[in-house]
Amino acid sequence: MEKLSIIKIGGNIIEDEASLNTFLQLFANLKGHKILVHGGGKRATLIASKLGITSKLIDGRRITDAETLEVITMVYGGLVNKNIVAKLQALQVDAIGLTGADINSIQSVKRPVQKIDYGYVGDVKQIASNSIDKLIQANFTPVFCAITHDKKGQLLNTNADTIASTIAAGMSKHYDTSIYYCFELNGVLQDFNDKDSVIKNINSDTYKELLEKGVISVGMIPKIDNCLNALQNGVKKVYIGNTNMLTKENNNFTTITL
């Protein structure tokens, strides 16, 4: 099978112009088929504030009411996505910007209300892997923002880490698929105050031990859960670290295995 790399970038990279440009050059240099997934929560919060809209977060998760969804659609699907696509075109990458609604690529359901009503937030149910594969085979590089849809006309705000893992799982039917979660740290850290204390390998067993010891923080838990879920659904390899892990020279990052 041909190789396919799914790379997800977070808000800190998107918000810093120099970091974004450095990452996109590394992404452009990656050989083989690739897909980019991005969020944009920090930019959405900033734009919402300028519009007089207060962003509501519970345990780091955004409450997406109708007004917030409008801002997210403008920021994720417009400003951030098209800026990235334009920069990639300048680097000779024939990128195409997408939401999950485009070619029905990512279908979700609105998260049911339990203790908290998250509003217009989507939980991914289906990936149109054949349609996405047609874009890849046509030598396009998909760039997905963190928006999906319910196929009933409703857009939904969706976690970008989850989008990356579910796309990777869906595309594993067609490719030898790997995920790279790029953020500002070197990897999963043994000691958060020591940025060089990277845990180089985590599997299901060591993950449980790290959870019991309280080494892994609340914000990292859903990311690693997504990693393990992807591996259980056909993804070959998952990596967490800064953008330098996309270079052959760097081996200081975290590899997740079953």
C-alpha angles and dihedrals in degrees: 000000000000117000123253124189121204111198122190122193128192137218099273091060092045093049096051110070095202093048091048093050091048091049094048091052089053090046091050090051093054111112122228133015118339144173126201123211122189141177125198106194096143092052091046091052091050095048091045090053091052088053092050094252117136114221114224119208129180115191088342094307119120121237103222112205121173093271093049091048089058090054093045092050091051094045103037099034096034122022101028099033097047093044089056093045092050092049091049091050087055087055092053094256110136094220127179119199117223146177120202088260092064110098085350086277100157120024120190141173124231108260110257117245111252122146090335131036104219092183119212096009120137132216110205116245106163140021120202093220095168092055093046089048090056089060092049093047088051086058095251120139110221117221110195124196122205096268126105133169141224097227088244094089098273123123116211133202107236134186109261094215089056092048090053094050096045093046089050092049091048094047092048086084087068105027147029092257132202131178126215115194104198121194139142098280127077092242140294105338130220088206117023091208091056107065091191095056093098118170098221099196131030126175133172093277098045089045090060090049092050090049092051091050091048092237095131114067127226093257093055096049098077090045093055091042087056090049094053092044090053092050090050088054102053105284110137103207139007126196132187123195146089123310093270089076085078088070125079091229095066124072098158101109140092123272117200119207136165 
